[in-house]
Amino acid sequence: MEIEPDDLVLVTNGSQTADLSLGSMTAPATFRFDGRSWALWKRLARGRREFGNPDTFFGETHLSDTAWLTFTVTTTDPTFFDLVTKFTGSEPGRGGHMTFKDSNWMITFTIFPQPHFVEQPPSVKVWWGYALYPHRVGNFIKKPMLECSGAEILNEILWHLDFAKDAERIIGSATCIPCLLPYAGSVWLPRKRMDRPSVTPTGSTNLGFIGQFAEIPLETIFTMEYSVRSAREAVSTLLKLDAKLPSVYQGQHDPRALYNALNALA
């Protein structure tokens, strides 16, 4: 595309959901690699150190450290919700995340307030979860989570919760879709200071980087606020707007936060 003198270019350089793939109740999600998410960034950064280094975050060599497996479950039977409510003492949507600390896969799941989606039928319920170590062999299903179908993932979860006696009913009324995210953990990889480009690189008059792989000093990645702030900073700087953005909260300097942290450690 031809760029006119008055045009501005905002680049989302990279994505944690790059190359995602979906499985089904009977088939696992499978790895696929096309690299389109960071192809433009890689081209821009060639020979320009100030534009960062996408190879720090993306590529097949990083998969053992960055791959996550998430899953969504849609069910027409309330049995699982009723059992979890009895087990936790919390109504659906009020209990927060649950992590199986003894899970080889390190499974976490959460039940949303229902209905979760607009026009979701009253008879349908949905919940979601993820695993940090999908390369490991499961405790009950004796193979890596990456090789598991949705039904096998549900079986592993029910085993951890000791709901096995209701497994046939729960699984028979559910659809579990595995979603493989090869680079979900890429934002936490070790990096050098210049591996992420500044939102507006020095000297740039029409180019800005936005998203999780743009550098914002003192801000915390993996939040929507981070991505929104990067866009606000880029637009404000490139258009020379007199717009002061809200300061970034620094909890390490907040006496109340420090006090609460010390109490938690006591």
C-alpha positions as CSV (number, residue, x, y, z in Angstrom):
1,M,0.0,0.0,0.0
2,E,1.2,3.5,-0.9
3,I,1.6,5.7,2.2
4,E,0.7,9.3,1.7
5,P,2.6,12.1,3.5
6,D,-0.3,12.7,5.9
7,D,-0.9,9.0,6.7
8,L,-0.1,7.3,10.0
9,V,0.7,3.6,10.3
10,L,0.0,1.8,13.5
11,V,1.4,-1.8,13.6
12,T,0.3,-4.5,16.0
13,N,3.6,-6.3,15.9
14,G,3.0,-9.8,17.0
15,S,0.2,-11.6,18.8
16,Q,-0.1,-14.1,21.6
17,T,-2.9,-15.8,19.7
18,A,-0.8,-16.3,16.5
19,D,-1.1,-19.6,14.8
20,L,-3.9,-20.9,17.1
21,S,-5.7,-24.1,16.1
22,L,-8.9,-25.8,17.4
23,G,-9.6,-29.4,18.2
24,S,-12.9,-31.1,18.9
25,M,-14.5,-33.6,21.3
26,T,-12.8,-36.4,19.3
27,A,-9.6,-34.8,18.0
28,P,-6.8,-32.7,19.5
29,A,-5.8,-29.3,18.3
30,T,-2.7,-29.5,16.2
31,F,0.3,-27.2,15.7
32,R,0.3,-25.0,12.6
33,F,2.9,-22.4,11.7
34,D,2.5,-19.6,9.2
35,G,4.2,-16.7,11.0
36,R,1.9,-14.0,9.5
37,S,1.3,-12.4,12.8
38,W,4.9,-11.1,13.1
39,A,6.0,-11.2,9.4
40,L,5.6,-7.4,9.0
41,W,7.5,-6.8,12.2
42,K,10.3,-9.1,11.1
43,R,10.5,-7.2,7.8
44,L,10.5,-3.8,9.5
45,A,13.1,-4.9,12.0
46,R,15.6,-6.2,9.4
47,G,18.6,-3.9,9.8
48,R,16.8,-1.6,12.2
49,R,17.7,-2.5,15.8
50,E,15.3,0.2,17.1
51,F,12.4,-1.8,15.8
52,G,13.0,-4.7,18.1
53,N,13.6,-8.4,17.6
54,P,10.6,-10.6,16.9
55,D,12.8,-13.8,17.0
56,T,13.1,-13.3,20.8
57,F,9.4,-14.1,21.1
58,F,8.3,-16.2,18.1
59,G,9.5,-19.3,16.3
60,E,9.3,-23.1,16.8
61,T,12.3,-23.1,19.2
62,H,10.3,-21.3,21.8
63,L,7.3,-23.7,21.9
64,S,8.2,-25.6,25.0
65,D,8.2,-22.3,26.9
66,T,5.3,-20.5,25.3
67,A,2.6,-23.0,24.3
68,W,-0.7,-23.0,26.2
69,L,-3.7,-25.1,25.7
70,T,-7.1,-23.6,26.6
71,F,-10.5,-25.2,26.2
72,T,-14.1,-24.1,26.2
73,V,-17.0,-26.3,27.4
74,T,-20.6,-25.9,26.4
75,T,-23.1,-28.1,28.1
76,T,-26.9,-28.6,28.2
77,D,-26.9,-30.4,31.5
78,P,-26.4,-28.7,34.9
79,T,-24.8,-31.6,36.6
80,F,-21.2,-30.2,36.4
81,F,-22.3,-26.8,37.7
82,D,-24.2,-28.3,40.5
83,L,-21.3,-30.5,41.6
84,V,-18.8,-27.6,41.5
85,T,-21.2,-25.4,43.5
86,K,-21.5,-28.1,46.1
87,F,-17.7,-28.7,46.1
88,T,-16.7,-25.1,46.4
89,G,-19.6,-23.5,48.3
90,S,-19.7,-20.8,45.6
91,E,-22.5,-20.1,43.1
92,P,-21.5,-20.2,39.5
93,G,-19.6,-17.1,38.5
94,R,-18.7,-16.1,42.1
95,G,-15.9,-18.5,42.9
96,G,-13.0,-17.2,40.7
97,H,-10.4,-19.5,39.1
98,M,-9.7,-23.0,40.4
99,T,-6.2,-24.4,39.9
100,F,-5.4,-28.1,40.4
101,K,-2.0,-27.7,42.1
102,D,-1.3,-31.4,41.8
103,S,-2.2,-31.6,38.1
104,N,0.7,-32.5,35.8
105,W,-0.9,-30.2,33.2
106,M,-1.4,-27.5,35.8
107,I,-5.1,-27.1,34.9
108,T,-7.1,-24.0,35.9
109,F,-10.7,-23.5,35.1
110,T,-13.4,-21.0,35.8
111,I,-17.2,-21.0,35.7
112,F,-18.7,-17.7,34.3
113,P,-21.8,-16.0,35.5
114,Q,-24.6,-17.4,33.4
115,P,-25.7,-16.4,30.8
116,H,-22.2,-15.4,29.6
117,F,-23.1,-14.6,26.0
118,V,-25.8,-12.4,24.5
119,E,-28.9,-14.4,23.7
120,Q,-27.4,-17.5,25.3
121,P,-30.3,-20.0,25.8
122,P,-31.3,-20.6,29.5
123,S,-30.7,-24.4,28.9
124,V,-27.1,-23.8,27.8
125,K,-24.1,-23.3,30.2
126,V,-20.5,-22.5,29.4
127,W,-17.2,-22.6,31.2
128,W,-13.5,-22.3,30.3
129,G,-10.1,-23.4,31.4
130,Y,-6.4,-23.7,30.4
131,A,-3.2,-25.5,31.2
132,L,0.3,-24.2,31.6
133,Y,2.1,-27.5,31.0
134,P,0.3,-29.2,28.1
135,H,3.5,-31.0,27.0
136,R,3.3,-33.2,30.1
137,V,1.6,-36.6,30.5
138,G,-1.7,-36.3,32.4
139,N,-2.4,-37.8,35.9
140,F,-5.3,-39.9,34.6
141,I,-5.1,-39.6,30.8
142,K,-1.7,-41.1,30.2
143,K,-0.5,-38.8,27.4
144,P,0.4,-35.2,26.8
145,M,-2.5,-32.8,26.9
146,L,-1.4,-31.6,23.4
147,E,-2.5,-35.0,22.1
148,C,-5.8,-35.1,23.8
149,S,-9.3,-34.6,22.5
150,G,-11.9,-32.5,24.3
151,A,-13.5,-35.6,25.8
152,E,-10.1,-36.7,27.2
153,I,-9.5,-33.3,28.7
154,L,-12.9,-33.4,30.4
155,N,-12.2,-36.9,31.8
156,E,-8.9,-35.6,33.3
157,I,-10.7,-32.7,35.0
158,L,-13.5,-34.9,36.4
159,W,-10.9,-37.3,37.7
160,H,-9.2,-34.4,39.6
161,L,-12.5,-33.3,41.0
162,D,-13.6,-36.8,42.0
163,F,-16.6,-36.5,39.8
164,A,-15.8,-39.7,37.8
165,K,-19.1,-41.4,38.7
166,D,-21.0,-38.7,36.8
167,A,-18.5,-38.6,33.9
168,E,-20.8,-40.3,31.4
169,R,-23.6,-37.9,32.0
170,I,-21.4,-34.8,32.0
171,I,-19.4,-35.7,29.0
172,G,-22.4,-36.9,27.1
173,S,-24.1,-33.5,27.3
174,A,-21.0,-31.4,26.7
175,T,-18.9,-30.1,23.9
176,C,-15.3,-29.4,24.8
177,I,-13.2,-27.6,22.2
178,P,-9.4,-27.6,22.8
179,C,-7.6,-24.4,21.6
180,L,-3.8,-24.6,21.1
181,L,-2.0,-21.2,21.5
182,P,1.6,-21.8,20.5
183,Y,2.8,-18.4,21.6
184,A,0.5,-17.4,24.5
185,G,3.4,-17.3,26.9
186,S,5.7,-15.4,24.6
187,V,5.4,-12.1,26.5
188,W,7.1,-13.6,29.5
189,L,10.2,-14.9,27.7
190,P,13.6,-13.5,28.8
191,R,14.4,-10.5,26.6
192,K,16.8,-7.6,26.2
193,R,15.8,-4.0,26.7
194,M,15.5,-3.3,23.0
195,D,13.8,-6.5,21.9
196,R,10.4,-4.7,22.0
197,P,10.3,-1.4,20.0
198,S,9.2,1.8,21.6
199,V,5.6,2.8,20.8
200,T,7.0,5.5,18.7
201,P,10.6,4.8,17.8
202,T,13.0,7.7,18.0
203,G,12.7,9.9,15.0
204,S,9.4,8.3,13.8
205,T,6.9,10.8,12.4
206,N,4.3,8.4,11.0
207,L,4.9,4.9,12.4
208,G,3.8,3.5,15.8
209,F,3.8,0.1,17.4
210,I,0.9,-1.0,19.5
211,G,0.0,-4.1,21.5
212,Q,1.8,-6.4,23.9
213,F,5.1,-6.3,22.0
214,A,5.5,-2.6,22.2
215,E,7.6,-1.2,25.0
216,I,5.9,0.9,27.6
217,P,8.2,1.7,30.6
218,L,6.8,0.8,34.0
219,E,3.6,-0.7,32.6
220,T,2.5,-4.4,33.1
221,I,2.0,-6.6,30.0
222,F,-0.8,-9.1,29.5
223,T,-3.6,-6.7,30.2
224,M,-6.1,-4.9,27.9
225,E,-5.0,-1.7,29.6
226,Y,-1.5,-2.2,28.2
227,S,-2.6,-2.5,24.6
228,V,-5.0,0.4,24.9
229,R,-2.3,2.6,26.4
230,S,0.1,1.8,23.6
231,A,-2.5,2.9,21.1
232,R,-3.3,6.1,23.0
233,E,0.4,6.9,23.3
234,A,1.0,6.3,19.6
235,V,-1.9,8.5,18.5
236,S,-1.1,11.2,21.0
237,T,2.6,11.4,20.0
238,L,2.2,11.1,16.3
239,L,-0.6,13.7,16.1
240,K,1.2,15.9,18.6
241,L,-1.9,16.1,20.8
242,D,-1.8,17.9,24.1
243,A,-3.3,14.9,25.9
244,K,-1.8,13.8,29.2
245,L,-2.4,10.1,29.8
246,P,-3.2,8.8,33.2
247,S,-0.1,7.8,35.1
248,V,0.7,4.1,35.5
249,Y,-0.1,2.8,38.9
250,Q,3.1,1.7,40.8
251,G,2.0,-0.8,43.5
252,Q,5.6,-1.2,44.8
253,H,5.5,2.4,46.0
254,D,1.9,2.2,47.5
255,P,2.1,1.9,51.3
256,R,-1.3,0.1,51.4
257,A,-0.2,-2.4,48.8
258,L,3.1,-3.1,50.7
259,Y,1.2,-3.4,54.0
260,N,-1.2,-5.9,52.5
261,A,1.7,-7.9,50.9
262,L,3.5,-8.1,54.2
263,N,0.3,-9.3,55.9
264,A,-0.1,-12.0,53.2
265,L,3.5,-13.2,53.8
266,A,3.1,-13.2,57.5
